[in-house]
Amino acid sequence: MTTIISSKRSFFFPEIVATCLIAVVAIGAVPLVGSDYLMDAVLTPFLALALAAVGLNLLTGYAGQVSLGSAAFLAVGAYAAYNFSLRLPALPLLLDLVLAGTIAAAVGIMFGLPSLRLRGFYLAVSTLAAQFFVQWALTKFGWFSNDNPSGVIDAPVLRIGSVTFTSAAGRYLFSLGVVTVATLLTLRLLRSQTGRNFIAVRDHEVAAKVIGVPVLRTKLLAFGLSSFLIGVAGVLWAFAYLRTVEPAGFNLDRSFQILFIIIIGGLASLRGAFVGAAFIVVFPLLLSRVGAALLGSLFDSGVLEMSQRIVIGTLIITFLIAEPRGLIALWDRGWARLRAASGKAIET
């Protein structure tokens, strides 16, 4: 007698078990065995950029609205949290995070207003104005940086009640907690009617309007929620990773970096945001180590850095031609093949 075991009962771990294992490793193992360099230079920026990519993916991947001003909303969140901490020291840190995200959301909605009239390339150019305006405002008005002559200010200490997160492991765990909660809430949102409205507007705006989707409100809500997440990511980027708050940390290159993350990882995929962030953070580090080891005696650091950018750019273009849907599509396709192969292997 032949018994065909359902794919749901295959010997592979279900996704929920795999997620729990990743959580156990991230929370329990990494702080114990990981070095300060790993947590400070790799994992903390990875988490901050992954959260920013989740925010941009919500706007671009799910709602279909293009934005090139992500770094501006990172800066708004970071500077808002700094000023809340400085001028209202009685506020707890988590409330500072929420308020900073709210300020970033308000700025995002303001710069999202052109989406009511513009689409595609023209909308992208209009959101680019946010990048230049925010950088100009932060350097023009000294109030934002507490009139610091250099414009570079030390970030406040991460503290929740009597617990401070001053070590590399502490900053990593704080970032991990914030990113996990924000991502789970975003996932729940995308599975609600609001998420379905986002997808409807992305796929066909006119059809969405015909079936009763409030298109204008949905677009502005997408800009607000996206900017909220990116603003919170900006707090992590400045307070946990850089540990300084300065306009140079939120330049135009950062906006393109976040855009590349969601393109490489995969649009309309929260998992793709994390996979893309891992690629963007880890791959340049590996490339710099390999380049220094093999070519360090032949070329100076400037030539090596430029060579790394050329290699990364070439790989991105090649990859996008080979798989436009991103790394997560390759992962899903490989996973499906493994499940199919395992199903055939255990037929009896």
LOVEXGU-117167 format. One line per field, with one value per residue (C-alpha): residue in one letter; residue number from 1; x negated, z, y. Coordinates in steps of 0.25 Angstrom, whole numbers, plus 5000, padded with zeros to 4 digits. Each point is the difference from the previous one (the first is absolute). Layout:
BEGIN
aa <- A/... $
i <- NUM/... $
px <- X/... $
pz <- Z/... $
py <- Y/... $
This chain:
BEGIN
aa <- M/T/T/I/I/S/S/K/R/S/F/F/F/P/E/I/V/A/T/C/L/I/A/V/V/A/I/G/A/V/P/L/V/G/S/D/Y/L/M/D/A/V/L/T/P/F/L/A/L/A/L/A/A/V/G/L/N/L/L/T/G/Y/A/G/Q/V/S/L/G/S/A/A/F/L/A/V/G/A/Y/A/A/Y/N/F/S/L/R/L/P/A/L/P/L/L/L/D/L/V/L/A/G/T/I/A/A/A/V/G/I/M/F/G/L/P/S/L/R/L/R/G/F/Y/L/A/V/S/T/L/A/A/Q/F/F/V/Q/W/A/L/T/K/F/G/W/F/S/N/D/N/P/S/G/V/I/D/A/P/V/L/R/I/G/S/V/T/F/T/S/A/A/G/R/Y/L/F/S/L/G/V/V/T/V/A/T/L/L/T/L/R/L/L/R/S/Q/T/G/R/N/F/I/A/V/R/D/H/E/V/A/A/K/V/I/G/V/P/V/L/R/T/K/L/L/A/F/G/L/S/S/F/L/I/G/V/A/G/V/L/W/A/F/A/Y/L/R/T/V/E/P/A/G/F/N/L/D/R/S/F/Q/I/L/F/I/I/I/I/G/G/L/A/S/L/R/G/A/F/V/G/A/A/F/I/V/V/F/P/L/L/L/S/R/V/G/A/A/L/L/G/S/L/F/D/S/G/V/L/E/M/S/Q/R/I/V/I/G/T/L/I/I/T/F/L/I/A/E/P/R/G/L/I/A/L/W/D/R/G/W/A/R/L/R/A/A/S/G/K/A/I/E/T $
i <- 1/2/3/4/5/6/7/8/9/10/11/12/13/14/15/16/17/18/19/20/21/22/23/24/25/26/27/28/29/30/31/32/33/34/35/36/37/38/39/40/41/42/43/44/45/46/47/48/49/50/51/52/53/54/55/56/57/58/59/60/61/62/63/64/65/66/67/68/69/70/71/72/73/74/75/76/77/78/79/80/81/82/83/84/85/86/87/88/89/90/91/92/93/94/95/96/97/98/99/100/101/102/103/104/105/106/107/108/109/110/111/112/113/114/115/116/117/118/119/120/121/122/123/124/125/126/127/128/129/130/131/132/133/134/135/136/137/138/139/140/141/142/143/144/145/146/147/148/149/150/151/152/153/154/155/156/157/158/159/160/161/162/163/164/165/166/167/168/169/170/171/172/173/174/175/176/177/178/179/180/181/182/183/184/185/186/187/188/189/190/191/192/193/194/195/196/197/198/199/200/201/202/203/204/205/206/207/208/209/210/211/212/213/214/215/216/217/218/219/220/221/222/223/224/225/226/227/228/229/230/231/232/233/234/235/236/237/238/239/240/241/242/243/244/245/246/247/248/249/250/251/252/253/254/255/256/257/258/259/260/261/262/263/264/265/266/267/268/269/270/271/272/273/274/275/276/277/278/279/280/281/282/283/284/285/286/287/288/289/290/291/292/293/294/295/296/297/298/299/300/301/302/303/304/305/306/307/308/309/310/311/312/313/314/315/316/317/318/319/320/321/322/323/324/325/326/327/328/329/330/331/332/333/334/335/336/337/338/339/340/341/342/343/344/345/346/347/348 $
px <- 5000/4995/5001/4998/4996/5006/4990/5005/4994/4987/4988/4996/5002/5013/4997/5005/4990/4989/5003/5000/4986/4995/5005/4994/4986/5002/5003/4993/4988/4995/4998/4993/4990/5000/4989/5002/4996/5011/5011/4995/4995/5009/5013/5004/4999/5007/5012/5001/4999/5010/5010/4998/5002/5013/5005/4996/5005/5014/5000/4994/5002/5014/5006/4993/4995/4985/4992/4985/5001/4998/4987/5008/5010/4989/4994/5014/5001/4986/5001/5014/4996/4988/5008/5010/4989/4993/5012/5010/4991/5011/5006/4996/4991/5011/5010/4988/5000/5015/5000/4988/5007/5012/4993/4993/5014/5006/4988/5002/5014/4997/4990/5010/5010/4995/5003/5015/4996/4987/4995/4988/4987/5007/5004/4986/4994/5010/4996/4986/5003/5002/4985/4995/5010/4997/4985/5001/5009/4991/4988/5006/5008/4991/5011/5001/4986/5001/4991/4988/4990/4995/5014/4996/5006/4999/5012/5007/4998/5010/5007/5013/5003/4988/4995/4989/4995/4986/4993/4999/5009/5010/5001/5002/5011/5007/5000/5005/5011/5005/4999/5007/5012/5001/4999/5010/5010/4997/5003/5013/5004/4997/5009/5011/5010/4990/4989/5010/5003/4985/4999/5013/4994/4987/5006/5010/5004/5012/5006/4997/5008/5012/5001/5000/4986/4997/4988/4995/5001/4993/4989/4998/5001/4989/4991/5003/4998/4987/4994/5004/4992/4988/5000/4999/4989/4993/5000/4993/4990/4996/5002/4996/4990/4994/5002/4999/5011/4995/5005/4989/5005/5013/4995/5006/4991/5008/5013/4995/4994/5014/5006/4990/5003/5014/4997/4990/5007/5014/5011/5013/4993/4996/4991/4993/4997/4992/4993/4997/4994/4992/4994/4997/4994/4992/4995/4992/4993/4996/4996/4991/4994/4997/4995/4991/4994/4998/4997/4996/4986/5002/5011/5002/5013/5007/4998/5005/5013/5003/4998/5009/5011/4998/5001/5013/5007/4996/5006/5013/5002/4997/5009/5012/4999/4999/5011/5008/5009/4988/4992/5013/5005/4988/5002/5015/4997/4989/5008/5012/4990/4995/5014/5004/4988/5002/5014/4996/4989/5009/5011/5002 $
pz <- 5000/4996/5010/4995/5012/4998/4998/5013/5008/4993/5008/4998/5012/4998/4998/5014/5006/4992/5004/5015/4998/4993/5012/5010/4993/4998/5015/5007/4992/4993/5012/5007/4989/4991/5000/5003/4985/4995/5008/4998/4986/4994/5007/5005/4987/4993/5010/4998/4985/4999/5008/4991/4988/5006/5000/4986/4995/5006/4992/4987/5000/5005/4997/4987/5004/4997/5010/4999/5013/5011/5006/5002/5009/5007/5004/5004/5010/5005/5003/5005/5010/5004/5003/5007/5009/5002/5002/5007/5008/5008/4988/4999/4989/4994/4999/4994/4989/4997/5000/4991/4991/5000/4996/4989/4996/4999/4992/4991/4998/4996/4990/4995/4996/4986/4998/4999/4986/4996/4998/4996/4997/5003/5013/5003/4996/5009/5012/4997/5005/5014/5000/4997/5008/5013/4998/4998/5012/5009/4996/5000/5013/5012/5009/4995/5004/5013/4993/5000/4991/4993/4998/5005/5014/5009/5000/5013/5008/4997/5013/5004/5015/5007/4989/4991/4987/4999/4996/4986/5004/5006/4988/4991/5009/5001/4985/4998/5010/4993/4986/5004/5005/4989/4989/5007/5001/4985/4996/5008/4993/4986/5003/5003/4991/5000/4994/4989/4997/4998/4990/4993/4998/4995/4990/4994/5006/4991/5003/5015/5000/4992/5011/5011/5005/5005/4991/5005/5015/4997/4993/5011/5011/4992/5001/5015/5004/4992/5005/5014/4999/4993/5011/5011/4991/5000/5016/5000/4989/5008/5014/4999/4989/4997/5014/4994/4994/4987/4987/4993/5005/4992/4986/4986/5000/5011/4993/4988/5009/5006/4986/4996/5012/4996/4985/5003/5011/4993/4999/5008/5009/5015/4999/4988/5008/5010/4989/4992/5013/5003/4986/5000/5014/4999/4986/5000/5012/4994/4988/5007/5008/4987/4992/5011/5002/4985/4994/5012/4997/4985/5002/5010/5008/4991/4988/5008/5005/4986/4994/5011/4996/4985/5004/5009/4989/4989/5009/5003/4985/4996/5011/4997/4985/5005/5010/5000/5012/5010/5008/5008/4986/4999/5015/4997/4987/5007/5012/4991/4992/5013/5006/4986/5000/5015/4997/4989/5008/5011/4992/5003 $
py <- 5000/5014/5011/5014/5009/5014/5012/5006/4987/4999/4999/5015/5009/5008/5015/5003/4990/5006/5014/4996/4994/5012/5008/4991/5001/5016/5002/4989/4996/5012/5009/4989/4995/5012/5011/5014/5003/4990/5007/5014/5001/4989/4996/5013/5008/4988/5001/5015/4999/4988/5008/5011/4991/4994/5014/5003/4987/5003/5012/4996/4985/4999/5014/5002/5014/5004/5008/5004/5008/4989/5005/5013/4993/4993/5013/5006/4988/5001/5015/4999/4989/5008/5013/4993/4993/5014/5009/4990/4991/4994/4993/4985/4996/4991/5012/5008/4989/5001/5015/5001/4990/5009/5012/4993/4995/5014/5005/4987/5004/5014/4996/4989/5010/5000/4985/5005/5006/4994/4985/4993/5008/5013/4996/4994/5014/5007/4992/5003/5014/4994/4996/5014/5008/4992/5000/5015/5002/4992/5008/5014/5000/4997/4997/4986/4997/5008/5011/4991/5007/4987/4995/4986/4997/4988/4991/4998/4987/4989/4998/4994/5002/4996/4992/5006/4994/5005/4988/4994/4989/5009/5009/4988/4994/5013/5002/4985/5002/5013/4994/4987/5007/5010/4989/4992/5012/5003/4985/5001/5013/4994/4988/5010/5007/5012/4991/4995/5014/5003/4989/5004/5014/4994/4991/5009/5013/5002/4987/5002/5013/4993/4989/5010/5001/5014/5002/5014/4996/4987/5007/5010/4988/4993/5012/5002/4986/4998/5013/4996/4987/5007/5010/4990/4993/5014/5000/4986/5004/5013/4995/4986/4999/5014/5005/5014/5008/5008/5003/4993/4987/5002/5004/4996/4988/4994/5002/4992/4990/4997/5000/4990/4991/4998/4998/4990/4993/5000/5010/4997/4991/5003/4988/5006/5013/4992/4992/5012/5007/4988/5001/5015/4999/4987/4999/5014/4995/4987/5006/5011/4988/4992/5012/5005/4986/4997/5014/5008/5000/5005/5011/5011/5000/5010/4991/4988/5008/5004/4986/4995/5009/4996/4985/5002/5009/4989/4989/5008/5002/4986/4995/5009/4995/4985/5001/5013/4996/4999/4991/4995/4995/4991/4996/4996/4993/4992/4997/4995/4991/4994/4997/4994/4991/4996/4996/4991/4994/4996/4994/4985 $
